[in-house]
Amino acid sequence: MIVYNTTYTMPVNDARDFVIWVTQSMMPQVEQSGLLSQPRLLRILSHHDQETECFSLQFEVESTATLHRWYTQQGAALQQELTKMFDERIVGFSTIMDEITA
């Protein structure tokens, strides 16, 4: 199983609107595609800057090929929507991880 994680940093003033958009708009749209599953939005607690908030948005996906297909079909448009809403106040970077089973 592949875990697709995007870590976002934003000003504290934008955090509430970001959480609302992700949980009420983005996550349902992504799940509806059927390509990514098990969405999780987590607040990063080890972050100590008083002026910003950090979040981790995670999805599970069966393969990197499926992730690429999702990104070209839906992900790029969602990224544009996020940029349109928050401009450059939100910065994110993505990590693709492979789950290790014992």
C-alpha positions as semicolon CSV with decimal commas, in nm:
position;residue;x (nm);y (nm);z (nm)
1;M;0,000;0,000;0,000
2;I;0,121;0,350;-0,087
3;V;0,056;0,645;0,144
4;Y;0,035;0,983;-0,027
5;N;0,110;1,257;0,226
6;T;0,107;1,632;0,175
7;T;0,232;1,854;0,455
8;Y;0,093;2,207;0,456
9;T;0,210;2,516;0,646
10;M;-0,003;2,829;0,668
11;P;-0,064;3,137;0,883
12;V;-0,278;3,068;1,190
13;N;-0,548;3,298;1,049
14;D;-0,594;3,068;0,746
15;A;-0,596;2,737;0,934
16;R;-0,970;2,725;1,007
17;D;-1,068;2,799;0,646
18;F;-0,814;2,543;0,524
19;V;-0,954;2,270;0,752
20;I;-1,310;2,347;0,642
21;W;-1,218;2,336;0,272
22;V;-1,017;2,015;0,305
23;T;-1,273;1,825;0,514
24;Q;-1,591;1,947;0,344
25;S;-1,476;1,983;-0,017
26;M;-1,143;1,824;-0,103
27;M;-1,158;1,497;0,090
28;P;-1,510;1,408;-0,033
29;Q;-1,414;1,487;-0,394
30;V;-1,101;1,272;-0,371
31;E;-1,290;0,981;-0,216
32;Q;-1,556;1,008;-0,485
33;S;-1,290;0,944;-0,752
34;G;-1,242;0,595;-0,609
35;L;-0,867;0,607;-0,671
36;L;-0,751;0,723;-0,327
37;S;-0,896;0,607;0,006
38;Q;-0,867;0,636;0,383
39;P;-0,830;1,015;0,400
40;R;-0,674;1,157;0,716
41;L;-0,611;1,518;0,812
42;L;-0,375;1,556;1,105
43;R;-0,249;1,862;1,290
44;I;0,128;1,844;1,336
45;L;0,192;1,891;1,707
46;S;0,572;1,908;1,693
47;H;0,542;2,241;1,512
48;H;0,631;2,525;1,754
49;D;0,592;2,844;1,551
50;Q;0,324;3,066;1,709
51;E;0,235;3,233;1,378
52;T;0,173;2,925;1,162
53;E;-0,011;2,593;1,169
54;C;0,100;2,270;1,002
55;F;-0,117;1,983;0,881
56;S;-0,058;1,646;0,722
57;L;-0,315;1,527;0,466
58;Q;-0,285;1,156;0,389
59;F;-0,452;0,914;0,151
60;E;-0,390;0,550;0,070
61;V;-0,353;0,438;-0,289
62;E;-0,273;0,100;-0,440
63;S;0,018;0,208;-0,663
64;T;0,218;0,504;-0,787
65;A;0,060;0,453;-1,130
66;T;-0,287;0,497;-0,976
67;L;-0,164;0,804;-0,787
68;H;-0,033;0,953;-1,112
69;R;-0,365;0,885;-1,283
70;W;-0,553;1,053;-0,995
71;Y;-0,322;1,354;-1,004
72;T;-0,369;1,410;-1,377
73;Q;-0,747;1,354;-1,359
74;Q;-0,824;1,544;-1,037
75;G;-0,527;1,636;-0,818
76;A;-0,384;1,914;-1,034
77;A;-0,725;2,086;-1,048
78;L;-0,763;2,063;-0,669
79;Q;-0,417;2,212;-0,627
80;Q;-0,516;2,502;-0,850
81;E;-0,832;2,555;-0,645
82;L;-0,627;2,560;-0,324
83;T;-0,385;2,812;-0,475
84;K;-0,673;3,029;-0,596
85;M;-0,829;3,033;-0,248
86;F;-0,516;3,090;-0,041
87;D;-0,270;3,234;-0,292
88;E;0,085;3,193;-0,162
89;R;-0,013;3,193;0,206
90;I;-0,012;2,812;0,211
91;V;0,295;2,608;0,127
92;G;0,286;2,233;0,081
93;F;0,514;1,947;-0,011
94;S;0,419;1,591;-0,093
95;T;0,576;1,261;0,007
96;I;0,497;0,920;-0,138
97;M;0,560;0,640;0,111
98;D;0,549;0,263;0,082
99;E;0,409;0,080;0,383
100;I;0,645;-0,181;0,528
101;T;0,480;-0,490;0,669
102;A;0,660;-0,734;0,898
